[in-house]
Structure formats: C-alpha cells, structure tokens
C-alpha cells in the first residue's frame, strides 16, 4: 500500500511540475506584454532613448569613451559607486 502511494505521489509531482512550467510561461508572457509593452510604447512615442548611443565628442570617429590615465588602488576599484 505504501508503494502505491509513493508511485502516485511521484506521478503527481511530475504532473504538477508540468502544470507549473506552463503556468509560469503564460504568466511571464502576459506580464512582459502588459507591463513592458506599454512602457516601451510610451517611451518610443515620447522620443526617449534609454541608451546613450551618441559619441562623446561630436566629431569623434568612435563611440568609446577615453579613460583617464589614473591607476586605481584595489580599495578604489572595489568601490563601484
């Protein structure tokens, strides 16, 4: 009798895992299109760009920003902000 319940429990875990994966995919898809879609549409209509895609200097040939020659110590490098 105990073996029967173990098999039933393991089979139920497989079924529940499949349901969970499908439900998660559905909810994340809905959240993406309902939450992110309108925000992106409003920003695009307003002309707002989140990425700085302009060169640092108007006449620059590259988008790279030159670093200063200052060498950091390990303590300074560990502080990002």
N, C-alpha and C positions, 0 to 999 in steps of 0.2 A: 504493500500500500504506500509506503514511504517513497519507493522508487517511482511509482506512478505520479505522485505529487511533485517529485523532483523534475521528472520529464515535462510535466505540464508547466511548471514554473519556468524552466529553461525555454520552452517553446513560447510562452507568454513574453519573456524578456526579448526574444527575437522579434516578435510581432510588435511589441511596444517600441522597440528601437527603430523599426521601420516607420512606424507612425510618427515618432518623434523627429526623425530626419525629414520626412515630408512636411510636417507642420513647421519645422524650423525654416526650411527653404521657402515655404509660402509666406510666412510672417516676415522674413528678412526681405523678400522681394517686394512685398506690399510696403514695408517701412522705407525701403530705398526709393520707390517711385512716389510715395505720398510725402515723405519727409524731404528727400534730397531734390526731387524733380522741381517742385515749385520754387525752392530757394535758388536753384541754378537758373531757372527761367526768369525770375525777378532780377537776379544779378546780371544776366545777359541783356535783358531789356533795358536795364539802367546803365549799361555800358561799363560795369565794374569788372576789372580783371584782378583775380587773386594772385596771379604770378607776375613778378616783375620781369618782363621779357624785353626790356629796353636796355641798350648798352649803358654803362656807367657814364661814358662821355659820348656826346652826340656824334663825334667824328671817329669813334673807336672802330676798329676792324673786328673786334671780338666782344663777346658778352662776358668774358671773365673779368672779375674784379681783382685788381692787383692787391696783394697782401703787403703789409708793412714789413720792413726788414727786422723788426723787433723779435727776438727769440724769447719764447716763454719758458718760465721755470715750470717744473712739474706741478707746483701748487697753483700757479696761474692757469695752467692747462686743465686742471681738474675742475675749475670753476667756469662753467659754460656761460653763465649769465651774471 
